[in-house]
Amino acid sequence: MTPVPRTEDTTDPAPELRQRWADTVTAARGTKNPAAPDPAPYADNLLSRWREPQRRYHTVDHLNAVLLRIDELAEHADDLPTVQLAAWFHDAVYRPDRSENEERSAALAERALPELGIGAARTAEVARLVRLTVTHDPAPDDPDGEVLCDADLAVLAGSPDQYAAYAAAVRAEYAFVPDPDFTAGRTAVLTQLLSLPRLFRTPRGYDLWEHTARRNLSTERDLLRGA
């Protein structure tokens, strides 16, 4: 991962993310290493990825939302800095017309984190968590996976207006897909999610978001079926 030169960006919609990234990297390193690289250029690289023009939902706003939801679920995590790093990387590579986004995002983490002075075990765990977002199906003994997946899916539990905006942004990312094909594919995704015994695996996530998310998913599916 080649850092991009740092420039001041007065239009940054989430300037606090830079400090959050620096704090997370410091915590993940575990010990002070004066020779470790400055985390700031890596934040610039990642944020530039999250701002790519093909994104409509998987944007800096989504990254920030996932990190805030992780804050809400922090007590459930075993290794909070690892979960936070996984959030930064989980959609760092994103092309709507590709199927290997999670794998490429995990590979990016595997390159970048050792450069930043983060140990091999934590790097491997970050990559594992990123790959887990393919299925959002963590094992019962995987609290960090549960936190990341719950935080990523929390958007499903928005208000009706928030959920409508989310659904519209997803459609915009797939604007190149004809309506009949998108409707069929999206309906299949919604049906698969609704078939899960529970969408949210952490106790807090389940209590906060399960009922509303299922209602939103059912409503969207009904609307698509009536289209």
C-alpha positions in Angstrom: 0.0 0.0 0.0 1.7 3.2 -1.2 0.8 6.2 1.0 -0.5 9.3 -0.9 0.9 12.7 -0.1 -1.0 14.4 2.6 -2.9 17.6 1.7 -5.2 19.7 3.8 -8.9 19.1 2.8 -11.2 21.7 4.2 -14.2 19.9 2.7 -13.6 16.6 4.5 -17.0 15.5 5.7 -15.5 13.6 8.6 -12.2 15.1 9.8 -12.4 13.3 13.1 -11.7 10.1 11.2 -8.0 11.0 10.8 -7.6 11.2 14.6 -9.6 8.1 15.1 -7.4 6.2 12.7 -4.2 7.5 14.4 -5.5 6.4 17.8 -6.5 3.0 16.5 -3.1 2.4 14.9 -1.4 3.4 18.1 -3.5 1.0 20.1 -3.0 -1.8 17.6 0.8 -1.5 17.7 0.7 -2.2 21.4 4.2 -0.7 22.1 5.8 2.5 21.1 8.1 2.2 18.2 9.8 5.5 17.2 10.7 4.0 13.8 7.1 3.1 12.9 5.7 5.1 10.0 3.4 8.0 10.5 -0.2 6.7 10.2 -1.5 9.9 8.6 -0.6 9.1 5.0 -2.3 5.7 5.3 -5.5 7.4 6.5 -5.3 9.7 3.4 -4.9 6.6 1.2 -7.8 4.8 2.7 -10.1 7.9 2.7 -9.3 8.5 -0.9 -10.5 5.0 -1.6 -13.7 5.5 0.3 -14.3 8.7 -1.8 -14.0 7.0 -5.2 -16.7 8.2 -7.7 -18.3 4.8 -8.3 -19.4 4.7 -4.7 -22.9 5.8 -3.7 -23.4 3.7 -0.5 -20.0 2.4 0.3 -18.7 5.9 1.1 -16.9 7.7 3.9 -20.3 8.1 5.5 -20.7 4.4 5.6 -17.2 3.9 7.1 -18.0 6.5 9.8 -21.4 4.9 10.5 -19.8 1.4 11.0 -17.1 2.8 13.3 -19.9 4.6 15.4 -21.8 1.3 15.6 -18.7 -0.5 16.7 -18.4 2.1 19.5 -21.9 1.1 20.6 -21.0 -2.6 20.7 -17.5 -2.2 22.1 -18.1 -4.1 25.3 -18.8 -7.2 23.3 -15.4 -7.2 21.5 -12.4 -9.1 22.5 -9.9 -6.9 20.6 -11.5 -3.6 19.8 -8.6 -2.1 17.8 -8.6 -5.1 15.5 -12.3 -4.7 14.9 -11.8 -1.0 14.2 -9.0 -1.7 11.7 -11.2 -4.2 10.0 -13.9 -1.6 9.6 -11.4 0.7 7.9 -10.4 -2.0 5.4 -13.7 -3.9 4.9 -14.7 -2.0 1.8 -11.5 -0.2 1.0 -11.5 -1.9 -2.4 -14.9 -1.7 -3.9 -16.1 -2.1 -7.5 -19.8 -2.8 -7.9 -19.2 -5.0 -10.9 -16.6 -7.2 -9.2 -17.1 -10.1 -6.8 -13.7 -10.2 -5.2 -13.9 -6.9 -3.3 -13.6 -8.4 0.2 -10.6 -10.5 -0.8 -8.8 -7.6 -2.3 -9.6 -5.4 0.7 -8.2 -8.1 3.0 -5.1 -8.3 0.9 -4.7 -4.6 1.1 -4.8 -4.9 4.9 -2.2 -7.7 4.8 0.2 -5.3 2.9 -0.5 -2.1 4.8 -0.6 -3.2 8.4 2.9 -4.7 8.6 4.2 -1.5 7.0 2.6 0.4 9.9 4.3 -1.8 12.5 1.3 -3.9 13.4 2.1 -7.5 14.3 1.5 -10.6 12.2 -1.2 -12.1 14.4 -3.3 -8.9 14.5 -2.8 -8.3 10.8 -4.1 -11.8 10.1 -7.1 -11.3 12.3 -8.0 -8.0 10.6 -7.8 -9.8 7.2 -10.0 -12.6 8.5 -12.6 -10.2 9.8 -12.7 -8.4 6.4 -13.2 -11.7 4.6 -16.0 -12.5 7.0 -18.1 -9.6 5.6 -18.7 -11.8 2.5 -21.2 -13.8 4.5 -21.9 -11.8 7.7 -22.1 -15.2 9.4 -19.7 -15.2 12.3 -19.3 -18.3 14.5 -20.9 -18.2 18.0 -17.4 -18.1 19.5 -16.3 -15.1 17.4 -17.2 -11.9 19.3 -15.1 -9.7 17.2 -16.7 -11.1 14.0 -20.1 -10.5 15.6 -19.3 -6.9 16.4 -18.0 -6.1 12.9 -20.9 -7.8 11.1 -23.5 -6.3 13.4 -22.0 -2.8 12.8 -21.9 -3.3 9.1 -25.6 -4.4 9.0 -26.9 -1.8 11.4 -27.9 0.4 8.4 -30.8 -2.0 7.9 -32.4 -0.7 11.1 -32.7 2.9 10.0 -35.9 5.0 10.1 -38.1 4.6 7.0 -36.5 7.6 5.4 -33.0 6.5 6.3 -33.7 3.0 4.9 -35.1 4.4 1.7 -32.0 6.5 1.2 -29.8 3.4 1.8 -31.8 1.4 -0.7 -31.6 4.2 -3.3 -27.9 4.5 -2.8 -27.4 0.7 -3.3 -29.5 0.9 -6.5 -27.3 3.9 -7.7 -24.2 1.8 -7.2 -25.7 -0.8 -9.5 -27.1 1.6 -12.0 -25.4 -0.4 -14.8 -27.7 -3.4 -14.0 -31.0 -3.5 -15.8 -34.1 -3.1 -13.6 -35.4 -6.7 -14.0 -32.0 -8.2 -13.2 -31.5 -5.8 -10.2 -34.9 -6.6 -8.9 -34.3 -10.3 -9.1 -30.9 -10.1 -7.5 -31.9 -7.7 -4.7 -35.0 -9.8 -3.9 -32.8 -12.8 -3.5 -30.4 -10.9 -1.1 -33.3 -9.7 1.0 -34.9 -13.2 1.1 -31.6 -14.7 2.2 -31.2 -12.1 5.0 -34.7 -12.6 6.2 -34.2 -16.4 6.3 -31.4 -16.0 8.9 -32.4 -17.0 12.5 -31.1 -13.6 13.6 -29.5 -10.8 11.7 -27.6 -9.4 14.7 -25.5 -11.7 16.8 -24.5 -9.4 19.7 -27.1 -9.1 22.5 -27.1 -5.3 22.2 -27.3 -5.3 18.4 -30.2 -7.8 18.5 -32.1 -5.7 21.0 -31.4 -2.4 19.2 -31.9 -3.4 15.6 -33.3 -6.8 14.9 -37.0 -5.9 14.8 -36.7 -2.7 12.8 -34.3 -4.3 10.3 -36.6 -7.2 9.6 -39.5 -4.8 9.0 -37.4 -2.7 6.6 -36.2 -5.7 4.7 -39.7 -7.1 4.4 -41.1 -3.8 3.2 -38.4 -3.4 0.5 -38.9 -7.0 -0.7 -42.7 -6.4 -0.9 -42.1 -3.2 -2.9 -39.8 -5.0 -5.3 -42.2 -7.9 -5.8 -44.9 -5.4 -6.6 -42.7 -3.5 -9.1 
